[in-house]
Amino acid sequence: MPPTIREVAHEAGVSIATVSHALSGKRPVSAETQSRIRKTARR
């Protein structure tokens, strides 16, 4: 089962909104943060 946005946010140390923005691409998120979120989401 894939991780929830809440789980990804907790593990990456960011807010739920930041995870949503990074995954949807609708709002700018720093490259470093986006990379950390995507790596966490792939686990």
CHARMM internal coordinates of N, CA and C (Angstrom, degrees):
IC EDIT
DIST 1 N 1 CA 1.4524
DIST 1 CA 1 C 1.5333
ANGL 1 N 1 CA 1 C 108.91
DIST 1 C 2 N 1.3221
ANGL 1 CA 1 C 2 N 118.12
DIHE 1 N 1 CA 1 C 2 N 131.17
DIST 2 N 2 CA 1.4623
ANGL 1 C 2 N 2 CA 120.47
DIHE 1 CA 1 C 2 N 2 CA -179.28
DIST 2 CA 2 C 1.5332
ANGL 2 N 2 CA 2 C 111.21
DIHE 1 C 2 N 2 CA 2 C -68.49
DIST 2 C 3 N 1.3279
ANGL 2 CA 2 C 3 N 116.86
DIHE 2 N 2 CA 2 C 3 N 154.90
DIST 3 N 3 CA 1.4634
ANGL 2 C 3 N 3 CA 119.76
DIHE 2 CA 2 C 3 N 3 CA -179.89
DIST 3 CA 3 C 1.5269
ANGL 3 N 3 CA 3 C 110.96
DIHE 2 C 3 N 3 CA 3 C -70.71
DIST 3 C 4 N 1.3213
ANGL 3 CA 3 C 4 N 115.95
DIHE 3 N 3 CA 3 C 4 N 153.40
DIST 4 N 4 CA 1.4606
ANGL 3 C 4 N 4 CA 120.69
DIHE 3 CA 3 C 4 N 4 CA 176.28
DIST 4 CA 4 C 1.5241
ANGL 4 N 4 CA 4 C 109.28
DIHE 3 C 4 N 4 CA 4 C -81.97
DIST 4 C 5 N 1.3181
ANGL 4 CA 4 C 5 N 116.23
DIHE 4 N 4 CA 4 C 5 N 164.42
DIST 5 N 5 CA 1.4634
ANGL 4 C 5 N 5 CA 120.50
DIHE 4 CA 4 C 5 N 5 CA 176.73
DIST 5 CA 5 C 1.5236
ANGL 5 N 5 CA 5 C 109.65
DIHE 4 C 5 N 5 CA 5 C -59.57
DIST 5 C 6 N 1.3030
ANGL 5 CA 5 C 6 N 116.79
DIHE 5 N 5 CA 5 C 6 N -38.93
DIST 6 N 6 CA 1.4686
ANGL 5 C 6 N 6 CA 121.39
DIHE 5 CA 5 C 6 N 6 CA 179.61
DIST 6 CA 6 C 1.5288
ANGL 6 N 6 CA 6 C 110.73
DIHE 5 C 6 N 6 CA 6 C -61.65
DIST 6 C 7 N 1.3295
ANGL 6 CA 6 C 7 N 117.40
DIHE 6 N 6 CA 6 C 7 N -43.66
DIST 7 N 7 CA 1.4668
ANGL 6 C 7 N 7 CA 121.36
DIHE 6 CA 6 C 7 N 7 CA 179.40
DIST 7 CA 7 C 1.5267
ANGL 7 N 7 CA 7 C 111.17
DIHE 6 C 7 N 7 CA 7 C -65.35
DIST 7 C 8 N 1.3251
ANGL 7 CA 7 C 8 N 116.35
DIHE 7 N 7 CA 7 C 8 N -43.17
DIST 8 N 8 CA 1.4618
ANGL 7 C 8 N 8 CA 120.42
DIHE 7 CA 7 C 8 N 8 CA 179.14
DIST 8 CA 8 C 1.5293
ANGL 8 N 8 CA 8 C 109.77
DIHE 7 C 8 N 8 CA 8 C -62.43
DIST 8 C 9 N 1.3253
ANGL 8 CA 8 C 9 N 116.94
DIHE 8 N 8 CA 8 C 9 N -44.72
DIST 9 N 9 CA 1.4628
ANGL 8 C 9 N 9 CA 121.08
DIHE 8 CA 8 C 9 N 9 CA 179.72
DIST 9 CA 9 C 1.5230
ANGL 9 N 9 CA 9 C 111.09
DIHE 8 C 9 N 9 CA 9 C -59.69
DIST 9 C 10 N 1.3186
ANGL 9 CA 9 C 10 N 116.45
DIHE 9 N 9 CA 9 C 10 N -44.99
DIST 10 N 10 CA 1.4649
ANGL 9 C 10 N 10 CA 120.78
DIHE 9 CA 9 C 10 N 10 CA -179.33
DIST 10 CA 10 C 1.5274
ANGL 10 N 10 CA 10 C 110.87
DIHE 9 C 10 N 10 CA 10 C -62.78
DIST 10 C 11 N 1.3173
ANGL 10 CA 10 C 11 N 117.03
DIHE 10 N 10 CA 10 C 11 N -48.24
DIST 11 N 11 CA 1.4673
ANGL 10 C 11 N 11 CA 121.25
DIHE 10 CA 10 C 11 N 11 CA -177.90
DIST 11 CA 11 C 1.5309
ANGL 11 N 11 CA 11 C 112.27
DIHE 10 C 11 N 11 CA 11 C -67.88
DIST 11 C 12 N 1.3264
ANGL 11 CA 11 C 12 N 117.72
DIHE 11 N 11 CA 11 C 12 N -34.00
DIST 12 N 12 CA 1.4659
ANGL 11 C 12 N 12 CA 121.23
DIHE 11 CA 11 C 12 N 12 CA -179.00
DIST 12 CA 12 C 1.5277
ANGL 12 N 12 CA 12 C 112.20
DIHE 11 C 12 N 12 CA 12 C -85.51
DIST 12 C 13 N 1.3257
ANGL 12 CA 12 C 13 N 116.68
DIHE 12 N 12 CA 12 C 13 N -11.75
DIST 13 N 13 CA 1.4606
ANGL 12 C 13 N 13 CA 120.40
DIHE 12 CA 12 C 13 N 13 CA 179.14
DIST 13 CA 13 C 1.5193
ANGL 13 N 13 CA 13 C 113.96
DIHE 12 C 13 N 13 CA 13 C 74.67
DIST 13 C 14 N 1.3335
ANGL 13 CA 13 C 14 N 116.02
DIHE 13 N 13 CA 13 C 14 N 33.39
DIST 14 N 14 CA 1.4668
ANGL 13 C 14 N 14 CA 121.21
DIHE 13 CA 13 C 14 N 14 CA 179.52
DIST 14 CA 14 C 1.5284
ANGL 14 N 14 CA 14 C 108.96
DIHE 13 C 14 N 14 CA 14 C -130.79
DIST 14 C 15 N 1.3253
ANGL 14 CA 14 C 15 N 115.97
DIHE 14 N 14 CA 14 C 15 N 174.30
DIST 15 N 15 CA 1.4594
ANGL 14 C 15 N 15 CA 119.78
DIHE 14 CA 14 C 15 N 15 CA 179.33
DIST 15 CA 15 C 1.5299
ANGL 15 N 15 CA 15 C 111.14
DIHE 14 C 15 N 15 CA 15 C -79.98
DIST 15 C 16 N 1.3131
ANGL 15 CA 15 C 16 N 115.03
DIHE 15 N 15 CA 15 C 16 N 162.25
DIST 16 N 16 CA 1.4631
ANGL 15 C 16 N 16 CA 121.19
DIHE 15 CA 15 C 16 N 16 CA 177.01
DIST 16 CA 16 C 1.5300
ANGL 16 N 16 CA 16 C 109.71
DIHE 15 C 16 N 16 CA 16 C -61.15
DIST 16 C 17 N 1.3240
ANGL 16 CA 16 C 17 N 116.72
DIHE 16 N 16 CA 16 C 17 N -39.38
DIST 17 N 17 CA 1.4649
ANGL 16 C 17 N 17 CA 120.88
DIHE 16 CA 16 C 17 N 17 CA 179.52
DIST 17 CA 17 C 1.5269
ANGL 17 N 17 CA 17 C 111.01
DIHE 16 C 17 N 17 CA 17 C -62.26
DIST 17 C 18 N 1.3252
ANGL 17 CA 17 C 18 N 116.94
DIHE 17 N 17 CA 17 C 18 N -39.98
DIST 18 N 18 CA 1.4648
ANGL 17 C 18 N 18 CA 120.29
DIHE 17 CA 17 C 18 N 18 CA 179.73
DIST 18 CA 18 C 1.5186
ANGL 18 N 18 CA 18 C 110.61
DIHE 17 C 18 N 18 CA 18 C -64.13
DIST 18 C 19 N 1.3212
ANGL 18 CA 18 C 19 N 117.46
DIHE 18 N 18 CA 18 C 19 N -40.36
DIST 19 N 19 CA 1.4665
ANGL 18 C 19 N 19 CA 120.79
DIHE 18 CA 18 C 19 N 19 CA 177.21
DIST 19 CA 19 C 1.5257
ANGL 19 N 19 CA 19 C 109.45
DIHE 18 C 19 N 19 CA 19 C -62.50
DIST 19 C 20 N 1.3048
ANGL 19 CA 19 C 20 N 116.60
DIHE 19 N 19 CA 19 C 20 N -45.21
DIST 20 N 20 CA 1.4588
ANGL 19 C 20 N 20 CA 120.84
DIHE 19 CA 19 C 20 N 20 CA 179.61
DIST 20 CA 20 C 1.5268
ANGL 20 N 20 CA 20 C 110.97
DIHE 19 C 20 N 20 CA 20 C -60.13
DIST 20 C 21 N 1.3272
ANGL 20 CA 20 C 21 N 117.02
DIHE 20 N 20 CA 20 C 21 N -44.95
DIST 21 N 21 CA 1.4673
ANGL 20 C 21 N 21 CA 121.17
DIHE 20 CA 20 C 21 N 21 CA -179.96
DIST 21 CA 21 C 1.5243
ANGL 21 N 21 CA 21 C 111.19
DIHE 20 C 21 N 21 CA 21 C -64.64
DIST 21 C 22 N 1.3221
ANGL 21 CA 21 C 22 N 116.57
DIHE 21 N 21 CA 21 C 22 N -41.71
DIST 22 N 22 CA 1.4681
ANGL 21 C 22 N 22 CA 120.66
DIHE 21 CA 21 C 22 N 22 CA -178.35
DIST 22 CA 22 C 1.5223
ANGL 22 N 22 CA 22 C 111.51
DIHE 21 C 22 N 22 CA 22 C -65.94
DIST 22 C 23 N 1.3222
ANGL 22 CA 22 C 23 N 116.99
DIHE 22 N 22 CA 22 C 23 N -40.44
DIST 23 N 23 CA 1.4624
ANGL 22 C 23 N 23 CA 120.17
DIHE 22 CA 22 C 23 N 23 CA -176.79
DIST 23 CA 23 C 1.5262
ANGL 23 N 23 CA 23 C 112.87
DIHE 22 C 23 N 23 CA 23 C -78.72
DIST 23 C 24 N 1.3270
ANGL 23 CA 23 C 24 N 116.72
DIHE 23 N 23 CA 23 C 24 N -30.53
DIST 24 N 24 CA 1.4667
ANGL 23 C 24 N 24 CA 119.28
DIHE 23 CA 23 C 24 N 24 CA -179.34
DIST 24 CA 24 C 1.5229
ANGL 24 N 24 CA 24 C 112.07
DIHE 23 C 24 N 24 CA 24 C -86.25
DIST 24 C 25 N 1.3371
ANGL 24 CA 24 C 25 N 116.48
DIHE 24 N 24 CA 24 C 25 N -25.53
DIST 25 N 25 CA 1.4548
ANGL 24 C 25 N 25 CA 120.49
DIHE 24 CA 24 C 25 N 25 CA -178.58
DIST 25 CA 25 C 1.5152
ANGL 25 N 25 CA 25 C 114.03
DIHE 24 C 25 N 25 CA 25 C 75.99
DIST 25 C 26 N 1.3285
ANGL 25 CA 25 C 26 N 117.56
DIHE 25 N 25 CA 25 C 26 N 11.57
DIST 26 N 26 CA 1.4581
ANGL 25 C 26 N 26 CA 120.71
DIHE 25 CA 25 C 26 N 26 CA -177.01
DIST 26 CA 26 C 1.5251
ANGL 26 N 26 CA 26 C 113.46
DIHE 25 C 26 N 26 CA 26 C -83.96
DIST 26 C 27 N 1.3193
ANGL 26 CA 26 C 27 N 117.14
DIHE 26 N 26 CA 26 C 27 N -20.03
DIST 27 N 27 CA 1.4644
ANGL 26 C 27 N 27 CA 121.52
DIHE 26 CA 26 C 27 N 27 CA 178.71
DIST 27 CA 27 C 1.5211
ANGL 27 N 27 CA 27 C 108.61
DIHE 26 C 27 N 27 CA 27 C -129.84
DIST 27 C 28 N 1.3214
ANGL 27 CA 27 C 28 N 117.26
DIHE 27 N 27 CA 27 C 28 N 149.09
DIST 28 N 28 CA 1.4658
ANGL 27 C 28 N 28 CA 119.09
DIHE 27 CA 27 C 28 N 28 CA 179.97
DIST 28 CA 28 C 1.5296
ANGL 28 N 28 CA 28 C 112.43
DIHE 27 C 28 N 28 CA 28 C -70.16
DIST 28 C 29 N 1.3134
ANGL 28 CA 28 C 29 N 115.33
DIHE 28 N 28 CA 28 C 29 N 135.65
DIST 29 N 29 CA 1.4633
ANGL 28 C 29 N 29 CA 123.40
DIHE 28 CA 28 C 29 N 29 CA 175.87
DIST 29 CA 29 C 1.5246
ANGL 29 N 29 CA 29 C 105.33
DIHE 28 C 29 N 29 CA 29 C -135.22
DIST 29 C 30 N 1.3294
ANGL 29 CA 29 C 30 N 117.00
DIHE 29 N 29 CA 29 C 30 N 138.63
DIST 30 N 30 CA 1.4675
ANGL 29 C 30 N 30 CA 119.06
DIHE 29 CA 29 C 30 N 30 CA -177.61
DIST 30 CA 30 C 1.5255
ANGL 30 N 30 CA 30 C 110.42
DIHE 29 C 30 N 30 CA 30 C -56.98
DIST 30 C 31 N 1.3152
ANGL 30 CA 30 C 31 N 115.36
DIHE 30 N 30 CA 30 C 31 N 151.31
DIST 31 N 31 CA 1.4648
ANGL 30 C 31 N 31 CA 121.11
DIHE 30 CA 30 C 31 N 31 CA -178.28
DIST 31 CA 31 C 1.5219
ANGL 31 N 31 CA 31 C 111.19
DIHE 30 C 31 N 31 CA 31 C -60.08
DIST 31 C 32 N 1.3273
ANGL 31 CA 31 C 32 N 116.65
DIHE 31 N 31 CA 31 C 32 N -39.71
DIST 32 N 32 CA 1.4665
ANGL 31 C 32 N 32 CA 120.79
DIHE 31 CA 31 C 32 N 32 CA 179.76
DIST 32 CA 32 C 1.5293
ANGL 32 N 32 CA 32 C 111.08
DIHE 31 C 32 N 32 CA 32 C -63.26
DIST 32 C 33 N 1.3239
ANGL 32 CA 32 C 33 N 116.49
DIHE 32 N 32 CA 32 C 33 N -46.15
DIST 33 N 33 CA 1.4654
ANGL 32 C 33 N 33 CA 120.78
DIHE 32 CA 32 C 33 N 33 CA -179.76
DIST 33 CA 33 C 1.5190
ANGL 33 N 33 CA 33 C 110.49
DIHE 32 C 33 N 33 CA 33 C -66.43
DIST 33 C 34 N 1.3142
ANGL 33 CA 33 C 34 N 116.79
DIHE 33 N 33 CA 33 C 34 N -42.69
DIST 34 N 34 CA 1.4629
ANGL 33 C 34 N 34 CA 120.27
DIHE 33 CA 33 C 34 N 34 CA 179.87
DIST 34 CA 34 C 1.5273
ANGL 34 N 34 CA 34 C 110.61
DIHE 33 C 34 N 34 CA 34 C -61.58
DIST 34 C 35 N 1.3081
ANGL 34 CA 34 C 35 N 116.89
DIHE 34 N 34 CA 34 C 35 N -41.54
DIST 35 N 35 CA 1.4611
ANGL 34 C 35 N 35 CA 121.28
DIHE 34 CA 34 C 35 N 35 CA 178.55
DIST 35 CA 35 C 1.5265
ANGL 35 N 35 CA 35 C 110.74
DIHE 34 C 35 N 35 CA 35 C -62.56
DIST 35 C 36 N 1.3350
ANGL 35 CA 35 C 36 N 116.62
DIHE 35 N 35 CA 35 C 36 N -44.43
DIST 36 N 36 CA 1.4645
ANGL 35 C 36 N 36 CA 121.06
DIHE 35 CA 35 C 36 N 36 CA 179.72
DIST 36 CA 36 C 1.5306
ANGL 36 N 36 CA 36 C 111.02
DIHE 35 C 36 N 36 CA 36 C -62.71
DIST 36 C 37 N 1.3188
ANGL 36 CA 36 C 37 N 116.56
DIHE 36 N 36 CA 36 C 37 N -41.08
DIST 37 N 37 CA 1.4649
ANGL 36 C 37 N 37 CA 121.07
DIHE 36 CA 36 C 37 N 37 CA 179.87
DIST 37 CA 37 C 1.5299
ANGL 37 N 37 CA 37 C 110.31
DIHE 36 C 37 N 37 CA 37 C -66.07
DIST 37 C 38 N 1.3194
ANGL 37 CA 37 C 38 N 117.77
DIHE 37 N 37 CA 37 C 38 N -45.88
DIST 38 N 38 CA 1.4671
ANGL 37 C 38 N 38 CA 120.84
DIHE 37 CA 37 C 38 N 38 CA -179.15
DIST 38 CA 38 C 1.5220
ANGL 38 N 38 CA 38 C 111.98
DIHE 37 C 38 N 38 CA 38 C -64.32
DIST 38 C 39 N 1.3326
ANGL 38 CA 38 C 39 N 117.42
DIHE 38 N 38 CA 38 C 39 N -39.63
DIST 39 N 39 CA 1.4678
ANGL 38 C 39 N 39 CA 120.41
DIHE 38 CA 38 C 39 N 39 CA 176.82
DIST 39 CA 39 C 1.5229
ANGL 39 N 39 CA 39 C 110.57
DIHE 38 C 39 N 39 CA 39 C -63.14
DIST 39 C 40 N 1.3240
ANGL 39 CA 39 C 40 N 116.43
DIHE 39 N 39 CA 39 C 40 N -41.99
DIST 40 N 40 CA 1.4637
ANGL 39 C 40 N 40 CA 120.78
DIHE 39 CA 39 C 40 N 40 CA 179.56
DIST 40 CA 40 C 1.5233
ANGL 40 N 40 CA 40 C 110.57
DIHE 39 C 40 N 40 CA 40 C -65.97
DIST 40 C 41 N 1.3206
ANGL 40 CA 40 C 41 N 117.21
DIHE 40 N 40 CA 40 C 41 N -41.32
DIST 41 N 41 CA 1.4656
ANGL 40 C 41 N 41 CA 121.43
DIHE 40 CA 40 C 41 N 41 CA -177.90
DIST 41 CA 41 C 1.5280
ANGL 41 N 41 CA 41 C 112.20
DIHE 40 C 41 N 41 CA 41 C -66.92
DIST 41 C 42 N 1.3308
ANGL 41 CA 41 C 42 N 117.73
DIHE 41 N 41 CA 41 C 42 N -28.77
DIST 42 N 42 CA 1.4673
ANGL 41 C 42 N 42 CA 121.11
DIHE 41 CA 41 C 42 N 42 CA -179.10
DIST 42 CA 42 C 1.5178
ANGL 42 N 42 CA 42 C 113.21
DIHE 41 C 42 N 42 CA 42 C -74.48
DIST 42 C 43 N 1.3012
ANGL 42 CA 42 C 43 N 118.02
DIHE 42 N 42 CA 42 C 43 N -17.48
DIST 43 N 43 CA 1.4755
ANGL 42 C 43 N 43 CA 120.84
DIHE 42 CA 42 C 43 N 43 CA -177.19
DIST 43 CA 43 C 1.4951
ANGL 43 N 43 CA 43 C 112.12
DIHE 42 C 43 N 43 CA 43 C -68.23
END
COOR INIT
IC SEED 1 N 1 CA 1 C
IC BUILD
